[in-house]
């Protein structure tokens, strides 16, 4: 009995040591895995960082109401194709285009404030596609539209003001309209938002805006600057929304998404919107923002026209069409144009110079092998290039001409209240 007791005690001690060993081994493996993932995440960030447009930083300025606005008087030579799967080819080409901002903080020629008597002013309120990302100023749809309107209405002074701002959502656009753009005294407001609204905030390159919708980032009644204290505390507290969004915020996750699904976020290629994703602007808020933009514009005496450009989620495209129909406003959807316009683009003599530029950068095989020939229309399946702007102008000009004809026919003076 004594011998068995001694063996029992020895066995228990051995089991205890083995448990201690395997517990320590498991802890070491866990720590090693954790350290390895941290190092791998850092390496992923250096290997394939989020596309960034730091080169554009000189054209931005701080603002009381918004995180940034265009800086009056700024000018840079900007590179083509910063985003998208062909960004390396664009970078190798060293091709650039001029970006200059006028004294009113808009891309384009100077315009007078207050508006001179007798001037009919069309104002473009939109994001980077309206601004003319990857497109020389004279080839943007806004400038093409102004040329067409001046020819069509030679007896009427018509201006087209481009108030498009890169990275703006409909929420940012609403605030910008309220505090700045209404002072431009538009007679017709062309509204084009959606691509930034549908972005997943877990992919935001800025800690302040990660996993946070735009209306919380910039409260309408408070503005961005006054909200900074709360944003800083939130960021320091690392208030991410759930473990899935924490994972989705890592560089390693973003790298795997791009390697497996391509340059676009995988949600962009789906039909259903994941319910647990925090978008910059939800579909419902997007509709509400468009309605409020239209309400403010009409109260100031302007007609409204909606344009969808580069919006990937069908839910957002349908939402803009739905609001336009509800309000009785004209609507132009352009998403399908990028898939069906290559033949028209190739047939236009006036686009020969633009075709030659992109063929020299990307090569004809790549241009023609893109599904539907979308590379003839856009640099990154979002921003239209000069040829894409020509397509948009082709379909937009008749709608704008009809509105102006109707306005002039009933004798409505510029900015007269409806």
N, C-alpha and C positions, 0 to 999 in steps of 0.2 A: 504493500500500500504506500509506504514512504517513497519507493522508487517511482511509482506511478505518479505521485504528487509532484516529485521533482521534475519528471518529464513533462507533466501538464504545465507547470510553471514555465519551463523552458520553451514549450510550444507556444504558450501565450505571448511570451516575450518575443519569439520569432515572428509571430503574426503581427504584433504591434510594430516591430521594426519594418516588416514588409509594407504595412499600411502607411507608415511614415515615409518610407522610400517612395512608394508609388504616388502618395499625395504630393511629396516634394517634386517628383518627376513631372506630374501633371501640371503643377504650378509653374515649373520652369518651362514646360512646353507651351503653356498658355501665354506666359510672358514673352517667350521667344516669338511666338506667332504674332502677338500684339505688336511687338517691336518691329517684326518683319513687315507687317501690314502698314505700319506708320511709315517705315522707310520706303516701302513700295508705293505708297500713296504720294510721298514726296517726289519720288522718281517719276511717277506718272504725270505729276504736275509739270515737271520739267520736260518730259518727253513729248507730251501732247497737251500743252496748256490750253485753257479755254480761249477761243478766239477773242482777241482784244483789239480795240481800236485806239490804243494810246497815242498813236500818231495824230489822231484828231483832237487831242486834248487842247491844243491852242485855240480852237474855235469855240470853246465852251466857257461860260462864265457862271458865277454863283448867282443865286436868286433867292429872294425872300419866300416865294411861294412854291418854287419847284427845286428839285435837286440840282438842276442845271438848265441853262438856256444858251442860245447862241450868242456869242460875244460880238458886239458891234465893232466893226472895223477889222475884224480878224481876217487873215488870209493864209492859206497853206497850199502846197502842191500835194494832193492826196493820192495814195496808191490805189489802184484798182483791186478788187477781189480780195479784201481782207478776210472775208468769211467764206465758208463753203469748202467743198472737197477739192476745188481747183485753186485754192489759195496759194499753194506753193508755185504753181505755174505762173500765176499773176505776179508773185513776188520776184520770180526770176526775170520777168520781162522788164522790171523797173518802169513800167508805164504809169503815168500819173495824169491827173486832171486838176484844174484849179478850183479851189473853194474859197469864196470871198463873201463876207457878211457885211451888209450895209449898215448905216448908222441907226436904223430902226431894229436891228437884230434879226434881219431876214436875209436869205440868200437871193440875190437879184439886185436890180438897179434901185437907186434911191426913189422914194415916193414922198409926197408932201403930206404933212399933218398940221392942221386939219385938212381934210380932202378938199381940193379946189372945187368951186361950183361947176356943175355940168359934167364932172368926171363920173363914169360908171366903173365901179371897182369890184373886181372878182377877187376873192381871197381864198387861198388854198390852206386849209387847216388839216394837217396830217403828220405822218411819221417820216422815217428816212426815205421811203420810196417816193413820197411827194417832194421832200427836200431835194432829192436827186442824187442819192448815194450811188457812186460808180458811174456818174453821168455828168459830162460838161454842162454848164448852165444853159447854154443856148439850145441844147438838145433835150432838156427836160420837158415833160408834157405841159407844164405851166407856161414856159416860154413859147412853145409851139402853139399853145392855145391863144396866147396874147397876139401873136403874129396873125393867126387866122381870124380872130375877132376884129382886129384893126383893119384887115382887108375887107371883111364882110360888112362892117359898119363904119365905113370911111368917114361919115359925117358925125360920128360920135366918138368922143375921147374915152377909150377903154383901157384900163390897167388891170394886170393880173399880178397880185402880190402873193409871193410864196412864203407862207408862214409855217411850212413844214419843219418839224424838229426831230432829228434822229432820236430813237429810243422812247419816243412819246407813245403812251397808251391813250385810250379815249378819256381816261380819268385825268391824266396830265393835260390833254388837249382841252378838256372842259375848263380846268383852272386857268390855263393859258388864255383861252377865249375870254373868260370872265375878267381877268386882270390886265390883259394886254391887247388881244386881237380885236375886240370890239371897238377899240379906239381907232382902228384902221378904217372904220365906217364902211363895211362891206355892203354891196348891193346884192351880191350872190356869194354864198359860202359853200365851197366844195369840201366835204368832210370825208377823210380817208384814214381810218384807224382799224386795228384788228390784229396785226401780226405781233405786236408787243403785248397786247392784251392777253393773248393765248399762251404766253410763255410761262413755263413752270418755274416758280420762284426758287426752287431748290437748286437750280442751275445758275442763279444770279452770281456774278463775279464779285459783288459787293456784300460784305457781311451785314451791313445795315438793312439791306433789302431782302436777304435770304429768308425764304419761307414766310414772307409778309406781303399781303396784297397791297396794291397801290393806294387804296383809300385809307389804309392805316399808316402807310409810309408818309403820305401827305394828306392830312385831314383838310377838307375843303375850307373850313372856317378858321383853321389855325395856320396852315402853310408848313413848309418844310423846315425852315429855320427855327421856328418856335417849337417844333416837334422834336428837335434834335436831342434834347436832354432825355426824353423818354426813349428814343431810338438807341442812344448810347447805353443806357441802363439795360435795355433789352438785349443788346448785343453782348455786353459784358456778362449778363446772366445766362447767355447761351440758350435762349428760349426757342430752340428749334421745335417744330411740331411733330413729335413722334420719332421713334427710332428709324423708321423707313426714310424719312426726310433727312435725318442726320447722315445715313448711309449715302443717300442720293446727292448730298452736298460734297462728297469727297472727290478728289481728282481721279482716284483709281476707278470709281464707279463711272465717271464721265468718260474716261478713256475706254473702258470696256463697252460702254454704249456706242461710242463712235466706231470702235473696231468691229462690233457685231452688227449694228444697225445702220452705220454710215454716219455722215456728218450731222444729220438732223436728229434731234432727240426722238427716242423711239415713240413717245406719245404722239408726235406730229404725224406719224405714219398710220396711226390707228383711226378708227371711226368713233368709238365710244371714248368719252372723256373719263379718266379715272377719278373716282369720287374723292379719294384721299389726297389729291394733289392740290396745292395752293397755287392757283394761277394769279398772274398779276391783276387781272380783272376777270371775274366770273362772267359767264354768259349772260346771266340776269342783270348784273351790274353794267355790263357792256351795253345792253339794250337801254337801260335807264340813262346811261351817260349820253348815248346818241340822242335820245329824246330831249334831254336837258339842253344839249348843244343846239338842237333845232329850235327849241323854245326860246332860248336867249337870242339866237340869230334872228328869228322871225319877229320877236319883240322889238328888235333894233331896226326892223324894216328890210331885212335881207331874205331873199329866197335861199333854199337849201337843196343841195344835190349830194347824194351819198355815192362814194366810190370804194369798192373793195379791191385792194391791191396786195398780193402776196400772202393772203390769209390761208393757212393750211387746214385748220380744223373746219369741217363743214358746218359745225354748230354755230361758229361765229359768222361765217358767210351767210348762213340762213338767217341769223339774228339781224344782221344789217338789212337784208332784203325785207324782212318782216317789219322792221321799224319804218323803213322807207314807204312800204305799202300802207302801213297804218296811218302815216302822216301825209300821204299823198305827195310824196317827194320823189323825184326821179332817182333811179338807182342804176349804177353800172357795175357789174361783176366782171372781174378780169382774170380770175384764177384759171379758167379753162383756156384763155387766150395764149398762155405760155406753152400750151401743148399743141396748139393748132395753127400757130402763126408763122412757122418757119418758111413755108412756101411763099407767103406774102412778103416776108422780109427779104428773101433772096431775090424777089422780082422787082424790088424798088430801086431804081437807079440812084435816088438821093441818099440811100443808105449804103452805098458802095464803100465809102471810106470807113464806116463803122464795121462793116463786114470784114474788111481787110485787117483792121486793128485786132479784132477778136480771133480771126483765123491765124494771125501771126503769133498770138499769145497761146492759144489752146490747140491749134491744129484742126484741120477739117475732120479727121476721124472722130475726135472727141466731140466736136460740135454736132456732127450728124448722128453719133451713137447715143447721145443723151435722149432718154425716153420722150417721144413727142417733139424732139428737137428743141427742148427748153433752153439750151445754152445760147440759142440765137436770140432769146428774149430776155434772159436774166443771167446774172453772174453767179448766183448762189441759190436759185429756186425761191428767191424772195424779192430781192431788189432788181427791178427792171434795168437793163442797160439802155444805151441810147436807142437801140432798135425796139426794145420793149416800150420805151416812152413814146416812140412813134406810133406803135400799135394802140396804146392807150389813147393818145390824142386822136387818132383816126375815129375811134368809137365814141369819145367823149365830146368832141367839138359839136356834132349835131345836137346833142342834148343841151349844151350850154347856149348855142345859137337860138334854139327854140325858146328857152327861158327868157333870153334877152329880147327877142322879137316880141314875145307876149308882154314883157314889162314895158317896152317902149310903145307898144300899140295901145295900151290902156293909159298911157301918159303918166306912169309912175315915176316921179323924180327920184334920183339916187337917194337911197337910205330912207325913203318915206315909210312910215310905220304902216304895217298891214292892217 
